[in-house]
């Protein structure tokens, strides 16, 4: 049975008149009458009682009208769905965020994605270290990552979005808090709180590299897995920490932030996904991230 016959029948059944139905369908009346007779022949039932002035539906015709409307509605819904899928407007994605992106990017990003891709179901995982994000991308537990490069895995596409200035987080009553900026060598002898070496945190390597280049022997007091924990320990007076500037968005009481200078140090923030992923809704999500963060 052809869909056009269903459309023809719905028009005739709703108009109760072949002439008006033909005008609605932008076609001549004789072919419309022939099409309805063919439909009745295919079904083996009479759908319409015809008079010179009006068309009436049989009981079978009334039941078939309901089913024809439902079928045509489902076909249109299916067509609309596949168009939206092709346009990247529907689907499900999980986005993983490194700690600093959790505070500085995620709130605005979740709102923007809801506005621009309302048909996509998003979930978020915050406070993820870059190695964990790469592993999650590979096993499919997340689809897009906001992370700190470098990423050595060749199956992952990485695009740098911005460079964040590095800051020193220190207790408000620390002697260095009175300065407007802090040099790397000023950290000599200071108790440091760093991201975990065991979990291969990018910031661990960044901080130790800065200290090594400045000839400073690190004095690490605590290693933590989450940025929020790191800053909380600073607030508790347990040491200093080198963090990307977006961490200042936490606004934790008792913590002062000062820029790290000489040399001015920065760390990249990038968006990443698997190279073999090219779904339209993933591409559109990356475009939204790029526009918001860059």
Secondary structure by P-SEA (a helix, b strand, c coil): ccaaaaaaaaaaaaaccaaaaaaaacccaaaaaaaaaaaaaaaccccccccccbbbbcaaaaaaaaaaaaaaaaaaaaaaaaaaaaaccbbbbbbbbccccccccaaaaaaaaaaccccbbbbbbccccaaaaaaaaaaccccccccccccccccbbbbbcbbbbbbbbbccccccccccccccccccccbbbbcccccccaaaaaaaaaaaaacccccccbbbccaaaaaaaaaaccbbbbbcccccccccccbbbbbbcccbbbbbbbcccccccccaaaaaaaaaaaaacc
